[in-house]
Amino acid sequence: MKIGSVVGVNELNEEQLDQMGRGAFEANTPIDTDFGESFGTFIQMPMVITDEGLGDILQIHMDARYRKLKDDETPRSIRSQMGRTYKCNVKNGHDVTVLKEPEMTQIIDIMNCVLPDMHDFGMIVHGLIHEFTPGSWIDWTQEDEDENDSATCFIQLNDQFSGGEFSIEPGATLNLPRGSFFGFNNCTTTVYNMKPVYFESRYLLQLFFQRPTEEHILDLTND
């Protein structure tokens, strides 16, 4: 199991540890990125992140400065141009904070030990903190901005809101308490949505993963 901050993560029970290994290959197994899709895997673990860890993540979002997007830009497309963590408005009622260093490392330290030991979850390449104000939602979508992405996961940062039910095809429906983890591989082809949020804002952390190549693993071994 990966090592994370004892402050940020609740003790995992046997059932949750078993879910972390479902469909897994050996951790960080090098696989050619054009190998194709893996066996579809969906994982959920309720209440694995402590309130202290959630508060630290939310504070990153609150402290981030806005960067206005141009018509042809997305929050991810400008990531390489930005020197620090920044916040963007995606659409009415939906802001995202794009994680850069040192905040990305801070979040990984909080939650690293709950990340699945699967090759599709082998390398974090992008991270967001979502804020959905009342009346906002996610229409049916798939995470295909970067075709090399192999998995995505979410951490529920709060639960003082109504609505916001997640649906992930084929047939998973989620309404989890704060501190919960859910994620799935094959994210460029897996379709999901979120129903409208009511009364209070909803906050979610989202991480994107790619399969580590032999070069990436060699670099880590040399370090």
Buried (B, 14 or more C-beta within 10 A) or exposed (E): EBEBBEEBBBEBEEEBEEBBEEBBBEBBBBBEEEEEEBEBBBBBBBBBBBEEBBEBBBEBBEEBEEBEBEEEEBBBEBBEEEEEBBBBBBEEBBBBBBBBEEBBEBBBBBBBBBBBBBBBBBBBBBBBBBBBBBEBBBEEEBBEEBEEBBBBBBBBBBBEBEBBBBBBBEEBEBEBEBBBBBBBBBBBEBEBBBBBBEEBBBBBBBBBBBBBBEEBBEEEEEE
